[in-house]
């Protein structure tokens, strides 16, 4: 059960953070004051997202007792979310190179988890 809670919290938090930054890069002017205003308005969402990621890591640690493994999984989740955000906001379709890179990451995670 801790695996599911950890994954859900990390996924929700990382998705929120990536949506905010993707929206900013697409729709917010790069000028300092408009970016500052947007970031200040997003502070409550960042707080909730960071709490989700933090508790996701904490519950992941309870489940597997290996911080490195939990953080590697969090990065894998973030890579998948980044691909999703690239497609959603920028209409960038992943190429074969992207899928090859993901396969290398997955193989690396499997190798790290083996004893």
PECOR-V630270 format. One record per residue. RES is the residue in one small letter. NEAR is the number of other C-alpha atoms within 10 Angstrom. Layout:
# PECOR-V630270
{{RES,NEAR} {RES,NEAR}}
This chain:
# PECOR-V630270
{{x,7} {x,15} {x,14} {x,13} {x,16} {x,24} {x,21} {x,15} {x,22} {x,29} {x,20} {x,16} {x,25} {x,24} {x,20} {x,19} {x,20} {x,18} {x,19} {x,16} {x,14} {x,18} {x,13} {x,16} {x,14} {x,11} {x,10} {x,14} {x,12} {x,12} {x,8} {x,9} {x,10} {x,13} {x,15} {x,12} {x,11} {x,15} {x,16} {x,12} {x,11} {x,13} {x,11} {x,11} {x,16} {x,18} {x,13} {x,15} {x,22} {x,19} {x,15} {x,22} {x,24} {x,16} {x,17} {x,26} {x,22} {x,16} {x,22} {x,26} {x,19} {x,14} {x,16} {x,12} {x,12} {x,12} {x,14} {x,12} {x,16} {x,22} {x,14} {x,15} {x,19} {x,20} {x,15} {x,16} {x,16} {x,19} {x,15} {x,14} {x,19} {x,17} {x,14} {x,19} {x,19} {x,17} {x,13} {x,13} {x,14} {x,13} {x,10} {x,12} {x,12} {x,12} {x,8} {x,9} {x,9} {x,12} {x,11} {x,11} {x,11} {x,15} {x,12} {x,12} {x,17} {x,14} {x,12} {x,12} {x,15} {x,10} {x,10} {x,12} {x,11} {x,6} {x,4}}
